[in-house]
Amino acid sequence: MIPRRFHLFRLEDETGVSGTGVIVEGVEFSDGSVALRWLSERTSTAIYGSIGDVEAIHGHGGKTRVQWIDPAEEGA
């Protein structure tokens, strides 16, 4: 598996910190770990164990969604 790119797209910003629309550039690596680069005024980079962890922490009950840029590999 090669790394796979995605964005986090926020529909509603509950805290007023990160805004709406595309708020993160992300990469899922071959071992399932994930790197996020926040696009807010105060940028940061964070590493997570899986895309599921990212969704659980930053999904805000469906108000933020993963938008894959790269398609999933067949058979993966």
C-alpha positions in Angstrom: 0.0 0.0 0.0 1.3 3.5 -0.8 0.4 6.5 1.3 -3.1 7.9 0.6 -4.0 11.6 0.9 -7.1 13.1 2.3 -8.7 16.3 3.6 -10.8 16.9 6.6 -13.8 18.9 5.6 -15.7 20.6 8.4 -19.4 21.5 7.9 -19.8 23.3 11.2 -17.1 24.7 13.6 -18.4 24.2 17.1 -15.4 26.0 18.8 -14.7 28.8 16.3 -11.1 27.8 16.1 -10.5 25.8 12.9 -13.3 27.2 10.7 -15.3 25.4 8.0 -14.5 23.8 4.7 -11.1 22.1 4.2 -9.3 22.4 7.6 -6.7 19.6 7.4 -4.3 18.1 4.8 -3.7 14.4 5.8 -1.9 11.3 4.8 -2.7 7.7 5.7 0.5 5.6 5.6 0.9 2.0 4.7 0.9 0.8 8.3 -2.4 2.6 8.9 -1.0 5.5 10.9 -2.1 9.0 9.9 -0.4 12.5 9.8 -2.5 15.7 9.9 -1.4 19.2 9.0 -3.9 21.8 10.3 -4.6 24.7 8.0 -5.8 27.1 10.6 -4.1 30.4 11.6 -2.0 28.5 14.1 -0.8 25.5 12.2 0.3 22.3 13.7 1.1 18.7 12.7 -0.2 15.7 14.5 0.2 11.9 14.3 -2.5 9.4 15.0 -2.7 5.6 15.1 -5.4 5.3 12.5 -8.0 7.1 10.4 -10.6 5.7 12.9 -8.8 7.6 15.7 -8.9 10.8 13.7 -12.7 10.4 13.0 -13.4 9.6 16.7 -11.4 12.6 17.9 -12.2 15.3 15.2 -15.4 14.0 13.6 -17.7 16.0 15.9 -20.6 13.7 15.3 -20.5 13.9 11.6 -19.8 17.7 11.4 -16.3 16.9 10.0 -15.8 14.3 7.3 -12.8 12.6 5.6 -12.6 13.4 1.9 -10.2 11.0 0.2 -8.1 12.5 -2.6 -6.4 9.3 -3.6 -8.5 6.2 -4.3 -8.1 3.0 -2.2 -5.9 0.4 -3.7 -7.8 -2.6 -5.1 -7.5 -5.6 -2.8 -6.4 -3.4 0.2 
